[in-house]
């Protein structure tokens, strides 16, 4: 029209081209901002999902974050490639929301337990946002990271006693897997014989304390915390299953491909955090306690040198085999279809690592004593020697830990069930474990903790 000013074609196309380009920049394995510090640079944001209170993931979460190792690795990379890297840490109570955020492309790297890892693999494939398992954080070769607990003084003395009762767990978690397997071995149908409540760990813990459920099956660190606080007693030690359980690190496949160097930096940082935890376990426990609000004594029960968990990033064959055995349980629960575990596991990033420490396989735990004001602990060759030292130390004892005589699971000495057999003292995580031992050993008998202390001193 006469008098109308025509817009040049390039003035239309240029904003359009920039609009199309921006998603490509921001979607390249972590959000990329056009302007970084100082202007003219570029900032890449890497988002890490973790579970602060699931303390067997600390080398890829709570402890790693507090040490700043990942940021250090990325800063070194940034000086080489001229990119500024920013890490965003997102804390969750369980693995499920981490998986939801990963499959939405909003979390790049996440850590979670073995059952949630399988759900992570299944959801990623289903939603065409595939993920890969690239490392392990903490593991227990017998399954001792999960425990079934009851309230103190509960009439429930065995898994068989749970028939017709309410049990809280987190469906789809390794703790739920432990519950299902344990009940089946005890001849109890987990689908018909109990009333299972699907609850967050904190909700289930409160329900147990309030008496609205009869038992709680949960993962680290809830069982140890409830025992330490005197709010629950162990009914079933997951290590009785003698099947490995672990926590690991999963990554979006697209991120791993487009930001392989950043993933390498994360795994390098995780190895540094693992070295720190293994060489300075008490300091690590104090650090995690400060970050999470958990008692350091509980953190050390699981993560200490003699703790229930062993920390090693390697994708050990026995752990991967155990993961394959977990698939049928999740499939029966309708949570996954078939999961190709071998395709989910990606060993390449670990194999690229330059700074790899070969950690030995977990050995038998020893009795351990932590005294007040000390930054180290003492170990002993026998439970009796530990109890003698506890008696000698008196009020200076901060925590004493003792392995179960059969499963090897470490537990608080004053919360353990003690058995005297001749001149020997043996500890058990559960009353049922102690009763089973006494039934098979003539002359053995259960004694309370004060009596065990007295026998050790005599």
N, C-alpha and C positions, 0 to 999 in steps of 0.2 A: 504494500500500500504506500501511496505517496506520503512522505514525511516519517515513515517507520524506519528505524535504524536496524539493519540486519546484523546479527551476531556472527562473527567469523567462525568457520567450521572448527578450527583448531581450539577455539575457546570452549567449545562444547566437548570435543574429544579428549582434551588434556585432563580435565577433572575426572572424566569417565575412566581414562586409563589409570590414573592414580588410584581411583576407587577400586579398580580391579586388582591393582598391584599390592595394595595395603594388606588384604587378607593373606596373600602369598607370603608377605614378610612376617606377619604375625603368626602364621601357622607353621613356620619352619622349625618345628621342634622347640617349643617354648615361645612365649610372646616376645616379639621384637619391636621395640619402640624406635621411632625414626631418629630421635635426638637423645644421645646419652649425656653423661656428665661432661661439662665443658663445651657442649654444643658441637654439632657436626659429626659426632660419633654415633654409635648404635648400641642400644641396651637390649640384651637377650635375657628374658626372665625364665628361670627354670623353677617349676613348682614341684615340691616334694610332699607327698602325703605320708604321714606316720602316725603311730599310736604311742603317745608318751607313756601311758601306764602299762602298755604291753611291753614289759621291760626286756624281753628277749629280742626286741628289734632295736635296741638303743644304739648299736653301732651303725645303723642306717637311719637313726632318728634322734632321740633325745640327747644321747651322749655326743653324737656326731655334730648335732646342731650347737651344743654348748661349747665344743672344742673349736668350731669354726674351720675345720679342715677342708670342707667342700668349698667354702668361699675362698680359702687360700689357694686351692688348686685352680679354681676358675680365675682368680686374679692373675696367676702366672700365665694362664692361657690367654687372658685378655691382653696382657702386655705384648704377646707375640702376634695376635691377629687383629689388634686394634678395636676389639669389641669389649664393651662393659657388660659383665654378667651379674645378674641379680637373682638371689635364691629366695623363694617364698616357701615357708614351711607351714603346712596345714595339718593340725592335730585332730585326730578322730578317736572314738572309743573302740571301734572295730574296723575290720577290713572292708565291710560291705560298702560304706560311703566312699571309700578310696577307690574301689572298683567303679562305682557309678561315675565319679569324677574323671577317672582315667578314660572310660569308654566315651565320655562326652568331650574328650580332648582337653580337659582342664587341669589334670595332674599328669606330670610326665613320668615320675618315678614314685613307687609306693612300696611299703613294707607291710607284711601281714603273715598270718599263720598258714600252715599247709592246706587246710580245707578251704579257706578263703582264696588261696592262690589258685586252686582248681576252678573255683567259681569265677575268678578273675579271667582265667584262660577261656572258659566257656562263654562268658559274656562278651569278651573282646572279639571272639570269633563270630558270635551271633550278630553283634552290632557292627561288624566290619571295622573294628578298631582293635586289631590283634595286639596282644601283649606277650612279653617273654620273661621267663624266670632267668635272672642273670647271676644271682648270688644267694648265699645263705647268711643269716645273722647268727642266731643261737639254735642249738639242737640238743635233744636227748635221745640216745639210741634205743632206750627202752620205753619212752613215752611218758616220762615223769613230769612233763611240763603241765599236765592236766590232772585235776583231782576232783573227786566227788566229796562234798562236805555236808555235814549235818550240824544242827545246833547242839551245844553242850547239853548233856543229859538226855539226848533224844533216845526214844525207845528203838529207833532204827539201828540195828547192829550189823546188818549185812545188806547186800544189794537185793536179796530175795525179800527183805522186809519192806522194800519200796513198792510192792504190789498194792495198787489202789491208792497210792499217795501222789502228792504233787511234787514235781521236780522242776526246778528252774535251770535253764541253760540258754545259750545263744545258738539257735538253729543255724546250721551251716558252718559252725566253728569247729575247731579241732576238739574242743571240750565236749561238744555234742557228739562228735565221732567217738570219743572215749566212752561216753555214757552209753551209746548204742551198742558198741562192741562189748563193753563190760556186762551190760544187762543180758545180752544174748548168751554170753559164756555162763552166766549164772542161771540160765533157763528162764529168764524174764523177757517177755515180748515188749520191746520199747514202744511199739505202736498201740498195744492194747492194754497192757498190764499197769501202766503208769499214766498219770496226767501230766504231760509235758507242757511247761509254760515257756514260750519264746520271749526272753527278756534280755535287756542289756545287762552286762555284768554288775554294774552298780545297783541297778534295780533289783536284780536277783539277790544280791548280798543283803540289801535292806529287807527284802521279803523273807529271807531266811532268819534274820535277826528278829523280825516282827512275828515270826511263827506262821506266816501265811503260805509258806511252802515247807516241805519236809526235808528237802535236800537241794543242793546246788552243785551243778557240774560246771566248772569254769577253768579258764586257762590262767597262766601266769599274769599278774602277780596276786590275783584275788584269793586263791586258797591260802597262800602263805600269809597274806595280810590279815585275813579273818582269823587264822590260827594265832598269829602274833598278838592280836588284839583280844584274844579269848572269846571271840564271837562265834567260833565254829571249830568242829573237830573233824579230822579226816576220816572218811568212811571207806574210800577206795583210792589207792595210789595208782595213777595211770601207768606207771612202770610195770605193773603186774601184767599188762598186755604184751610187754616185750616187743613192741613195734615202734620204730623211730617216729618222732614228731619234731617239727622244726618250724622256724620262721624264715622268710626269705624276702628278696627284693625283686619286684617286677617292674618292667618298663614298657611304655608304649612302643610298639615295633617301629612306627613311623619316626618317633623321636630317636630311637636307637640308630636308625639308618641315617637320619639327617643331622644328628648331633652326636655322632659316635665318640668324638673327642670329649664331649661333656660327660657322656656316660662313663668313659674311661676315668675321668677326673673323679666322678662320684665313687667309683669302685676303689680308686686309689685312696680316696679320703676314708672310705669305709675300712680299708685294710689298716690305715693309720689309727683309726679309732679302735679297731680290734686289738692292735698291738698295745695301745694305751690301756685298754681294759684288762688285758691278760698280764701286763707287767705291773699295773698299779690298780689292782681290783678294789682295794678299800677306797682310794681316792675316787675311782669311777663310781662306786656305790654312793659315796657322799654327794657327788655331783648330780647323779640321777635323782637322788632323794630330794635335793634342793630344787631341781627343776619340776619334779612331779608332785611333791608333797607326800610321797610314800616314805615310810620309815627306812632309813639306810640299812637297818638289820634285815628287813624283808628283801630289799634289792640285793643284798649280798647273799641271801639264801639261794637265790637263783643265779646271780651273775658272778659270784665270788670264785676264787681259785678252786674251791671244793664244791662249788654250787651245782644246782640241778642242771643248768645249761652249760654247754660248751660252745664257745664262739669261734667260728671258722667260716670264711666266705666260700670255701670250696663246695662245689656241687657234688657231694659224695654219692657214689653209686647206691649205697644202702638207703640214702634219703630219697633219691629219685624212685627207687623200687617201692619204698613205702608210699610215696605219692600215688603210684599206680594202684596200690591196694586200697587207697582212699576213694578212688573213683566210683566203685560200685555202691558204696554207702551213700554218696551224694546223689547218685543216679536213682537209687531206691527211694530217696527222700524227694525226688522230683526237682532237685535243684540244678542238675546238669544233665546233659545227654552223655554221649561218649566224648571223652577228652583225650586228645592225642598228646600224652605227656612228653613223649620224645620230641615232638614238634614245638612244644611250649618251652622246653629247656634250651637255652642258648648259652653254650660254653665259650663262644668266641670272645666275648669281652674279657672274661677271666684269662683266657689264653693270651690275649694281647698285653696283659699287665706286665709292667717292667719290675715292679717292686712286690714280689710275691713271697710271703712267708709260708713255709711248709709246717703247719701245725700238726702235732701228733694227734691220733685219735684219742677220744676221751678215755681216761683210765678210771680206776676205782676211786671214789671219793674217800677222803680221810676225815676223821673227827677234827673239828677246827674250833679254836677259841679266839674271840675278839674281846680285848680288854678296853676299858674306857681310857680315852686319851691316847690311844695307840693308832698309828697309821699303817700297822701291819697286823697279821694274825699268826697264831701258832697252830701247827698240826700235830696229831698224835697217832700212834700206831694202833691204838685200841680205844673203844668207847670207855673202858674202865679208866684208862690213863687220862682221858679227857675229863671225866667226872671228878677224879682226884684233883686235877688242876682247877676245876670250877670251885670245888670246896675250899681249896687253898686261897683262891683269889677273892672269895667272898663278894662284897659289894662292888668290887672293881670289874666284875664281869659285865660286858655290854651284850654279848650274845654268844651262845655255844651251839654248834651244829654237829649233828651226828648222822651218818648214813644208815639207811634201813639195812638190816642184816641180810635180807634176801634180795630186794630190788636195787639197793645202792642209792636210793633217793635221799638226798640230804634233808634234814628236818631240824627244827629247833629242839635242842636236847630236853628242855623243860616241857615241851608239848608232845614228845615222843612217848610211845608205850614201851616200858622196859621189862625185860625178861632176864632172870638170873638162872644160870645153868652151871652148876658147880662153882668154880671160881670166876667164871666169865659173866660179863654183862652185855646184853645185846639190845639194840634199839629197833623199833618198828614205827613206821608212819601211822599205821592204823591198828586199832584193837583187833580187827579180824586177822591181820597179818600175824600179830603176836599170838593169838589163840591157835592159829593154824600151826605155828612153830611149836608151841607147847604140846599140842596134840601129838606131834610126831617125835617128841624128844622126852623120854622118861626123866623125871626129876626136874625138868625146867618149870618155872612158874613165873607168872606176871607179878611185878611189884610196882609200887608207885615211885614217882621221881625222888622224893626225899629218902625213901628206903634205898634206892639205887645209889644216891649220893653217899649215904652212910656206909654201904657195902664197899664202895670204891675207896673210901677213906680208911677202912679197917685193914 
